[in-house]
Structure formats: C-alpha cells, structure tokens
Amino acid sequence: MRDLKIPEQRHPEKARKPDNPQPKKPDWIRVKAPTSKGYFETHKIMREHKLTTVCEEAGCPNAGECWSQGHATMMIMGEVCTRACTFCNIATGKPPEDLDVFEPGRVADAVAKLGLNHVVITSVDRDDIEDGGAEHFAMTIRAIRKRAPGTTIEILTPDFIRCAPEALEVVVAAKPDVFNHNLETVPGLYPEVRPGARYFHSLRLLQRVKELDPTMFTKSGIMVGLGETRQQVTQVMEDMRAADIDFLTIGQYLQPTPKHHAVDRFVTPDEFKSYEKTAYNKGFLMVSATPLTRSSYHAGDDFARLRENRLKKMGMAGA
C-alpha cells in the first residue's frame, strides 16, 4: 500500500533523479502559516465530505488565505494522477480506484455548506478512463447546480488528449460558467516540464470550447521562472488570443521538492506588472499576473470583474 506522504512513494518516477537545489524565496513570495478559525472550519468540511483539494495536494502557498474565507478548490477523480509533470506535487502513478459515483453529490453538499458564490473544481489526469473523466465533471457541475443554484462554477480540466472529441462536448454541454485549462508553460519547455501533454492540443481544446459555446468564458494560465524568455511568454499570449481565450493567469513557479524541476529564477513583481500590461494590450478581458497568482486564487472576485469587463466591451455596463 502506497503512503502518499512519503516523497519516494508519492513521485516514484522522480525518486532516482538527481536533486535540484531549492533557492531561498525572496520576501515577496513568503506567506504566513494558516491560523484562522475559518481555515480550520473549511478543513473540517473537506474532511467530513471526504474531499480532496488541489490546495493541499499541490502545496499551494495561498491555502491559508483562501481557506480562511471558505474558498477551497476541490479536486475530483482521486488523488493520483496518470501524468508525471516535472513541476507538479500531485501524486503520480496508476490510480488505485475507479471513479466514485457519489463524489459529485459530496462536492455539491460541501459547496452548499460553505455558502460559496463561486467554486473552482479541478481534477487529476485520468488517462486510464475512456472519456478522461468528462462525464464525471458534467455530473459534478449538474449536482452543484441542483444543490447550490446561486453558485457560479469554474472548472479546471485535463486536456482529454487520449479521448474522442465528444468528451469535451459533454463537459461544455453541462455549462460551467468558466472553462479553464492551463497551458502551464511555453511550448519549448513542454518536453521537460509537461512531457505527457502537447501545447497545440491544449490550445486547440480551449479554442473548441469557444466554438461549441461562444458565450462561455475561457481561461488559461502559465508559470514563469522555469527557464522561459519574455519573448516566449509574449508569443503564448498571442497564441491564447488567437484561440479567443478571455482570462490569463501568470504566477511564479515554486519548486515542491529537490526532485522537481529547478527554479530558474524568481520573477520580480515589476516584471509581473509588465506582463499584465502587455496582456491587457493584447485584448484579454481579465489578467491576473503576480508572483502568488494561481489558477483559482481570488477566482470569485476575478469572475465578477471578468463578467463586468465583457459587458463594458459590449457597451452594456450597468445595463
């Protein structure tokens, strides 16, 4: 029986890799340990409903802040991912269980109990399942709509690279409010950072979402500090806009363990501001670019601004 708390068992494919030094984080990256009552109440609800969160599994630096406000990004379809991206701290290997048919209901109950205005649902990659978990995503969206009809829903999905085109159609037909799929990095770094994925497949996935439902907001994000250049980041922005992506997130890559991809450098807050300005100039409706930006960080507030920005662009603000 694997113990996912032991690094060698959590990431067996990385166990024999040489260590990469973990540089000291600059002051602008450091966060305080969680101590609030809200944090522990959120933790209790997650455990009572036997739910997994990407906040915990990926070691997100913003967990203390988000959970103190009752915001947790729920991760469906288990806690073991079939991919082995070199940046990610989620456990890898062959998932030990089939999908839990009762999980969508438990997620919906937790959303209702937390009283969320906006929820983010993500998952591990499940290449062992024919539809990649598409129907499970759809069931979760429908369960939340029934249990918490006032909650807006954002999903952060896998790439469904080994699935029939219908898999994506099933998810889009369930009508999440925001469809997010992260490109993660520039195409030149895919072989070493995201070897199980394909850059242009991910880009096309997001473009197809807009073709299937032009009213659906699309979102994607990348990490910086992996070894990319500014020119490469700018090109990713161009590619995203060509695919009609509405919302871009850019955050600093933080190395989970010495076995993970090395941090090339810590990008300064001023550089992030410059990326934000460039992205808005390229036509994104919404941009979040800070060292601590993550896909679901401040997602509810950002969704409200995203919706307002679309109305402004259409000349309907305040209508």
Secondary structure, 3 states (H helix, E strand, C coil): CCCCCCHHHHCHHHCCCCCCCCCCCCHHHCCCCCCCHHHHHHHHHHHHCCCEEHHHHCCCCCHHHHHHCCCCCEEECCCEECCCCCCCCCEECCCCCCCCCCHHHHHHHHHHHHCCCEEEEEECCCCCCCCCCHHHHHHHHHHHHHHCCCCEEEEECCCCCCCCCHHHHHHHHCCCCEEECCCECCHHHHHHHCCCCCHHHHHHHHHHHHHHCCCCEEEEEEEECCCCCHHHHHHHHHHHHHCCCCEEEEEECCCCCCCCCCCCCCCCHHHHHHHHHHHHHCCCCEEEECCCCCCCCCHHHHHHHHHHHHHHHCCCCCC
